[in-house]
Amino acid sequence: MKIDLEQIRELLTVVSSTDVTELTIEFGDQRITVKKSPPAVAHESSPKPIMIKTEMSPNTPAPSFPKSAPPHVEPVRSEPVHTELRAEEKNGYVEITSPMVGTFYRSPSPESPPFVQVGDRVTIGQTVCIIEAMKLMNDMPSEVSGKIMKVLVDNGTTVEYGQPLFLVDPKG
């Protein structure tokens, strides 16, 4: 069996047109893996890189894909993990949430004090933390004015898109 360039193009088209981020096809001792990088930042407009890795023994011919129809691939969806707060914990407070997946930092450096502490007053646009994503440090501005009532995430932990980071009392 032998893979031709047209079959690889068909496979890449199928993967790039779905939400699938990784697809592995095996034929005996031959394996082809196609990986698509997840989106890093919502405003990024460049196409996502696709990597193809093949593993096969030197004496084994490459697999051949049928030319009639590309393989059917079901998209894999995963919901972000959120810190669920009980209604009594919110008490009319507003959540400041993470706009991206990354690592949460309360201060600009390990030696520096946190941007905000419980009890501090913040204004709209004031930096409340940093989220590191793909080696980029992103200052996170407050979306609301008020008093910081609770910090919901530990320093240096990974946060998900939409995960609550702070509770703010807009009346405070």
N, C-alpha and C positions, 0 to 999 in steps of 0.2 A: 504494500500500500504506500502511496505517496501523496503528500499534501502539496497542492499547487497554490500559487499566490492568490488566485481568485477565491478559493475556499477560505483562506485566511481573511480576506477582505469581507466576505459574507459574515464570518464569525464576528469580526470587529463591528460590523454594522449592527448586528443583532445586539451585542453587548452595549454598544454606545447608545442605542435607542431605548434602553430599559433602565430600571433602577438597580440592576445587578451590578455589584462592584467586583465580584470575582467569579470566574467560571473555570472549572477544570474538566477536561475531557480525557478519558483514559481508553486506550486500545491495547489490551495485553500489557506489555511492559513499557508502553509508550504513554506519555502524558503531556498534554498541552494545557497551560494555565494562562488565562487572560485576566489581568487585574486592571481596574479603573480606579484612580484616586478619587476619594470622596471630596465634595466641594469644601474648600477651606473657609472662604469668606463669602457672604451673600453678594457683595458688590463685584466680585471677581468675574470678568467676562471672557477670559481666555479659555480655550477648550481644555478639557481634562486629559492628562497624559494616559496612554494605555500601554501596558507592558505585556509582552508575550514571552513566556518562558517555556522551553521544550526540554523534556528529559527523555532520552532513549538510549538504549545500548547501541554500540557502534555497528553491530551486525544486523540490527532490526530495521526493516524499511519503515518509512513514515506512514501514518495512517491516512486514509483517504476519506473525505466527506462526500456524501451524496450531493450531486449537483441540482437535484430536483427542488428541494426545499431546505432553507436554513433550519438549524435545530431550534425547537421551541424552548424558550427560557422563561420561567416564572419569575417575576420580580420579587425580591426579598425586602420586606419592609420591617423596620424596627422603630418602635416608638421611643422618644426620649424618656429618660428616667427623671422624674421630678421629685423633689422633697415635698411630700404632702403635708400641709399644715391643717390642723383642726380649726374649725370656725372660731373657737374661743381664743386661739392664738393670734388670729388676724385682727380682731377687735377694731375693724374699720381701717386698719393699716394698709398701706400700698406696698406691693412687692416691687423691688428692683430686680429684674431678671437678667440672666445671661443671654446676650445676643448671639453667642457662638459656643462651640465646643472648645475647651482649652483648660489651662491650669490657672486657678484663681490665686491671686496674690493680693494681700491687703496693703502692702507698702511697695514703694519703688525699688527698694533694695533690702537685703536682710538686716542691715544696720539702721535703717530708717524707721521712724514711727509709722503706724498705719495711717492711711489717708483719712479714715473716719473711725470713730469708736462709738459704742453705744452711748447715747445721750448727746452726741454732736448734732448740730443743726447743719443741714445741707441745702444747697440751692440747685435749681435746674442747671445742668451743664457742669457742675462741680465733679471732679474725678473722685470716685469712691473706691476703686480698685483697679487692678490690671488683670487682663486675661491674656495669657500667652498661648498663641496658636501658631503652629508651624514656625517656631523660633522668632515670631514677631510679638512684641509687647504692645498690647492694645489698651490704652487708657479707657476706662468705662465711666462715662458721665452719668450723673443722677438724672432720672427722668422726672423727678418730682422734688419739690421743696418740702422740708419738714425736719423732723427729729428722728435720728436713727434709733429704733427701738430694739432691734435684734440683728445680729450677724448670723446668717443661717449656714455658712460654709466655713470650714477650717482652712487656714492658710496652706497653700501648696497642694490642694486637692483638685482633682479633675472635675469640671462642671460640664453639664450638657446644655444644649440650646434650650432656652426657655426656663431653665432651672432658677428658682428664687434664690437670690443672694443676700438681700437685706429686707427687713421690714421697716417702713418709714411711716411715722405718724404725720400726715399732712397738716394737722391742726397744731402740731407741736412747735 
